[in-house]
Amino acid sequence: MAELVILGSSGWIPQDGRMTSSLALRLEEDLLIFDAGSGIGRLSREPFRRLVPAPGRPIHLFLTHLHFDHLVGLTFLPALWSNPTLVHVPDEGALHKIAAARITFLSGP
């Protein structure tokens, strides 16, 4: 059985209770997440927590592109679960772009 849950669907700024882009697809024992917007944080509490698979089972996180509103949830990952997380990026240089963007974002202007 498959279940698709919209965790966030707002534009680049969360508003009116809507978080930025993140979708969770539960396929039996597996969890696939598409984009790591602020909505990914909802997986830390019910009713969304039930989507996280048993400890030790990998979670697959697919990033569709590298805008901040699709990446900001990467900073939440250590607090969300203890499962191994495989991050799938759109191209080979994406991880370097994410690291550079995160450093810039965290250090401010």
Buried (B, 14 or more C-beta within 10 A) or exposed (E): EEEEBEBBEBEEEBEEEBBBBBBBBBEEEEBBBBBBBBBBBBBEEEEBEEBBBEEEEEBBBBBEEBBEBBBBBBBBBEEBBEBEBEBEBEEEEBEEBBEEBBEEEEEEE
